[in-house]
Amino acid sequence: MIATIASGSATFQWALSAVAINASLVLLLVTNRVHVLHYLQKVVSWIQGGQKARRKNVYLQGNYAPVVDELFEQDLEVLGAMPAALHGVFLRTGPNPFFTPTGDYHWFDGDGMLHACRIRPNGKVAYCNRFVQTARLQQEKNAGHALGLKMGDAHGLAAVAQFAIVRLRKRLGVFSVKDGEGTGNTAMVYHAHRLLALHEGDLPYAIRVLCEGLVETLGRVRYGGAVKHPFTAHPKVDPVTGELFWFGYRMDAKPHCIYHFCDAKGGLQSTVPIDLPQPIMMHDFAITQDYAIFLDMPLLFKPEVMVKEDSLPLRFDGTRVSRYGVLPRYAKDASALKWFELPGHMIFHVANAWQEGNIIRVFACAFEDLELDPVRADAKGIANKARLCEVVLNMKTGAASRQVMTEAFGDFPQVPHRCIGRKTRYAYVAEMASTVGPAHFVGVVKIDLEAPADTKDAVVGRLSYGEHCGGGEAQFVPAHSDPTKCNGEDDGYLVTYVHNNKTGVSELAVYNAKTMSSSPVAQVKLPQRVPYGFHSLHVSEDQVQKQLTTVPE
């Protein structure tokens, strides 16, 4: 009876949450704080309808569902011929909740899990998956349940109670955020002989891949205490200078964006506050040889819609403009920042950018409409599909334009890392199925970035993962470390994890980037399922051998 009333009455939900909170405050004085707050949160989640939502949650089903076991298995069978260029380690990270969510759940929420394939020069391949041992996860493991905020719970009246519970945990010392509360679940970068696991709500975590293929977390990188805000999941390494360019955004304080760069040894060199009119989600940016380009997209932080519309607090507003901010990349302040405006769209991921005289060209995957709340997206019929587009910024006239380059839906664009910030011929985009629902990547499209402006579709190659199969971001690995030995920019391989939804088998798959044949050059059947995730990275054998084993202060 109570469940029926609760499901139909927001007022009753709020009243029942208030009663539960008051009762728990009394219990906090006489019993274990950790457990009381945990059971209080479970009650609020039940009132919120979290258990019902979890049973139907697409991000906890099929190959989005988390895996439990952390494995390390060596001498895996290789089908085909593994290219020598792949010697090193291929990693992909993604969300994998350590504890079963007690309420609702969003794909962005899970704890970071690294899936690594160590490919040794002797031809042997090993697989290892490990959680990123963040400060948050270690506290939660000690408590025996989740402690931090989850995006999936940030909707409805009960979200206010969820926030209050987590805040109370912090006040009572049950949950400390002095070492951040990120999950390390989004991306990786290799810089200054360190492999870093990234999450845009925290600072990086240094990771080490041992020679045989074991993966371990070394610790959180603190930059000497000089950085008090999060670190983007998409920093850029200049392939010529070795410098690392990055930013952080925050929604709870001004400035909402801060820009930095580090020298080739990892030392912090510059800090530039970037004023934004209101808090937004800025997931990626771009660099050229002379500039950093910031993406002020209309994916707005609007906490009021959590209660008013039972919605997640990040809301896309296509009636607002999308702004591109261009700043000299070695600037000491934001006085030279120049903004360009275009009709509203959303960009999560940039392929590349470069300069041609006064012209800056940015290639990125753009959404015309977007809804991060899967329930609302289904109800409104929003497909959440992006297409690669070219944005042209004229530094002399201030003019800006955007042109869609393909009819293919896709995201997670990749170019050769040694081309970052320089003119590039091809981009490789993970192709999305055209159906409404969570992102399902069915293959890769190769797009000619030099296609004439009147070209209807710049796709020049397409590979498919096969029937019943899905994958994700495909990492480009050049055939030779010396570019002069390569037969063109596209002489290389595309590497990804592919899962067969019918057989339940996951594999490492290597494709020829020049021919874009759907027949893999090499395949490795993996000892367990690899859930769909976010971003990947190939670390060369030379980089593996040069990894540092310490965490910078």
QUIZIRA-V663703 format. One record per backbone hydrogen bond with DSSP energy under -0.5 kcal/mol. NH is the residue of the N-H (numbers start at 1). CO is the residue of the C=O. If there is no record, write none. Layout:
BEGIN
nh-><NH:NH>
co-><CO:CO>
END
This chain:
BEGIN
nh-><5:6:7:8:8:9:9:13:14:15:16:17:18:19:20:21:22:23:24:25:26:27:28:29:29:30:31:36:37:38:39:40:41:42:43:44:45:46:47:48:49:50:53:54:55:56:57:57:60:61:64:65:65:71:73:76:79:79:80:81:82:83:86:87:88:89:90:91:91:92:93:94:96:109:110:112:113:114:115:116:116:117:118:118:119:119:120:120:123:126:127:128:129:130:132:133:134:138:139:140:141:142:143:144:145:153:154:155:156:159:160:161:162:163:164:165:166:167:168:169:170:171:172:173:174:175:180:181:186:187:189:191:191:194:195:196:196:197:198:202:205:206:207:208:210:210:213:216:218:218:219:221:222:222:224:225:226:227:228:231:231:232:236:238:238:242:244:245:245:246:248:250:257:258:259:260:261:262:263:266:269:270:272:274:275:281:282:283:286:288:289:292:293:294:294:296:296:297:298:299:300:300:301:302:302:305:306:307:307:308:309:311:315:315:317:318:320:322:323:324:325:325:326:326:327:327:329:331:337:338:340:342:344:346:348:349:351:352:354:356:359:360:361:362:362:363:364:364:365:366:366:367:368:374:377:378:379:380:381:381:382:383:387:389:390:391:392:393:393:394:395:395:398:401:403:405:406:410:411:414:419:420:422:427:428:429:429:430:431:432:433:441:442:442:443:444:445:446:447:447:448:449:449:450:451:455:458:460:461:463:465:469:470:471:473:475:475:477:479:483:485:486:488:491:492:493:494:495:495:496:498:499:500:501:501:504:507:508:509:509:510:511:513:513:514:516:520:521:522:523:524:525:526:531:532:534:535:537:539:539:540:541:544:545:546:547:548:552>
co-><1:2:3:4:5:5:6:9:10:11:12:13:14:15:16:17:18:19:20:21:22:23:24:25:26:27:27:32:33:34:35:36:37:38:39:40:41:42:43:44:46:45:49:50:51:52:53:54:57:58:61:61:62:69:127:125:77:523:78:521:80:81:83:84:119:539:117:89:537:115:535:113:111:106:107:183:94:130:92:114:128:90:116:126:88:117:118:124:120:118:73:116:71:114:112:131:132:134:135:136:137:138:139:140:140:150:151:153:306:156:157:157:158:159:160:161:162:163:164:165:166:167:168:170:169:169:177:201:198:198:196:189:194:191:207:189:194:205:187:199:197:219:195:216:208:214:210:208:206:216:206:204:220:552:553:222:223:222:226:199:202:247:245:236:243:238:262:236:243:260:258:256:274:248:272:246:270:244:267:263:261:261:259:257:273:299:280:281:293:291:421:327:286:292:325:294:323:295:345:297:298:315:279:300:313:302:303:303:304:304:305:305:300:313:298:316:317:342:296:340:294:323:324:338:292:325:290:328:334:326:324:322:318:367:365:365:363:363:361:359:356:393:354:360:391:352:362:389:349:364:387:346:385:372:373:374:375:376:377:378:377:381:366:364:403:362:401:360:391:399:358:393:394:392:390:388:388:386:430:428:416:417:419:447:414:427:445:411:443:409:440:471:431:440:431:463:429:461:427:445:458:425:447:425:448:452:405:446:446:444:442:466:499:441:534:473:495:493:491:481:482:483:486:488:490:477:511:475:493:509:507:470:505:468:499:500:498:524:496:507:522:494:492:511:492:512:518:510:510:79:508:77:506:529:63:93:186:91:89:537:538:87:540:541:542:544:193:550>
END
